[in-house]
Amino acid sequence: MKYLLLISMIAISNASWAVCSAQRCENVEVDRIYIKKDGEVFVGTSGDEKLLNCTAVSGVYATFSLADPGGQAHYSLLLAAQMVGKEVGVRILEGSSKCTIEYVTIDKQ
């Protein structure tokens, strides 16, 4: 019984929780990326984008354009994170009509 409790405590202490707040989603996985022909990128995560202080497209997508400064870098980071199953942080422009992504972070896990 002691060992089961110890293993449970270790598992819980190492777990990260996907959390979205008004400005960002942290510790989220990239569930879906799709790109329109005009270069607009839609990003769906394991977080609840409805909690962000913006209007998520279809209630689930944050967006950016490949033409935006840093747009190509955002896309590269998000795609790499999705391919290897890493969690990311996504910061949005508060009040934006399509939950415009300001920047993306990734940490060593």
Secondary structure as a PSIPRED ss2 file (coil, helix, strand):
# PSIPRED VFORMAT (PSIPRED V4.0)

   1 M C   1.000  0.000  0.000
   2 K H   0.000  1.000  0.000
   3 Y H   0.000  1.000  0.000
   4 L H   0.000  1.000  0.000
   5 L H   0.000  1.000  0.000
   6 L H   0.000  1.000  0.000
   7 I H   0.000  1.000  0.000
   8 S H   0.000  1.000  0.000
   9 M H   0.000  1.000  0.000
  10 I H   0.000  1.000  0.000
  11 A H   0.000  1.000  0.000
  12 I H   0.000  1.000  0.000
  13 S H   0.000  1.000  0.000
  14 N H   0.000  1.000  0.000
  15 A C   1.000  0.000  0.000
  16 S C   1.000  0.000  0.000
  17 W C   1.000  0.000  0.000
  18 A C   1.000  0.000  0.000
  19 V E   0.000  0.000  1.000
  20 C E   0.000  0.000  1.000
  21 S C   1.000  0.000  0.000
  22 A C   1.000  0.000  0.000
  23 Q C   1.000  0.000  0.000
  24 R E   0.000  0.000  1.000
  25 C E   0.000  0.000  1.000
  26 E E   0.000  0.000  1.000
  27 N E   0.000  0.000  1.000
  28 V E   0.000  0.000  1.000
  29 E C   1.000  0.000  0.000
  30 V E   0.000  0.000  1.000
  31 D E   0.000  0.000  1.000
  32 R E   0.000  0.000  1.000
  33 I E   0.000  0.000  1.000
  34 Y E   0.000  0.000  1.000
  35 I E   0.000  0.000  1.000
  36 K C   1.000  0.000  0.000
  37 K C   1.000  0.000  0.000
  38 D C   1.000  0.000  0.000
  39 G C   1.000  0.000  0.000
  40 E E   0.000  0.000  1.000
  41 V E   0.000  0.000  1.000
  42 F E   0.000  0.000  1.000
  43 V E   0.000  0.000  1.000
  44 G E   0.000  0.000  1.000
  45 T E   0.000  0.000  1.000
  46 S C   1.000  0.000  0.000
  47 G C   1.000  0.000  0.000
  48 D C   1.000  0.000  0.000
  49 E H   0.000  1.000  0.000
  50 K H   0.000  1.000  0.000
  51 L H   0.000  1.000  0.000
  52 L C   1.000  0.000  0.000
  53 N C   1.000  0.000  0.000
  54 C C   1.000  0.000  0.000
  55 T C   1.000  0.000  0.000
  56 A C   1.000  0.000  0.000
  57 V E   0.000  0.000  1.000
  58 S C   1.000  0.000  0.000
  59 G C   1.000  0.000  0.000
  60 V C   1.000  0.000  0.000
  61 Y E   0.000  0.000  1.000
  62 A E   0.000  0.000  1.000
  63 T E   0.000  0.000  1.000
  64 F E   0.000  0.000  1.000
  65 S E   0.000  0.000  1.000
  66 L C   1.000  0.000  0.000
  67 A C   1.000  0.000  0.000
  68 D C   1.000  0.000  0.000
  69 P C   1.000  0.000  0.000
  70 G C   1.000  0.000  0.000
  71 G H   0.000  1.000  0.000
  72 Q H   0.000  1.000  0.000
  73 A H   0.000  1.000  0.000
  74 H H   0.000  1.000  0.000
  75 Y H   0.000  1.000  0.000
  76 S H   0.000  1.000  0.000
  77 L H   0.000  1.000  0.000
  78 L H   0.000  1.000  0.000
  79 L H   0.000  1.000  0.000
  80 A H   0.000  1.000  0.000
  81 A H   0.000  1.000  0.000
  82 Q H   0.000  1.000  0.000
  83 M H   0.000  1.000  0.000
  84 V H   0.000  1.000  0.000
  85 G C   1.000  0.000  0.000
  86 K C   1.000  0.000  0.000
  87 E C   1.000  0.000  0.000
  88 V E   0.000  0.000  1.000
  89 G E   0.000  0.000  1.000
  90 V E   0.000  0.000  1.000
  91 R E   0.000  0.000  1.000
  92 I E   0.000  0.000  1.000
  93 L C   1.000  0.000  0.000
  94 E C   1.000  0.000  0.000
  95 G C   1.000  0.000  0.000
  96 S C   1.000  0.000  0.000
  97 S C   1.000  0.000  0.000
  98 K C   1.000  0.000  0.000
  99 C C   1.000  0.000  0.000
 100 T E   0.000  0.000  1.000
 101 I E   0.000  0.000  1.000
 102 E E   0.000  0.000  1.000
 103 Y E   0.000  0.000  1.000
 104 V E   0.000  0.000  1.000
 105 T E   0.000  0.000  1.000
 106 I E   0.000  0.000  1.000
 107 D C   1.000  0.000  0.000
 108 K C   1.000  0.000  0.000
 109 Q C   1.000  0.000  0.000
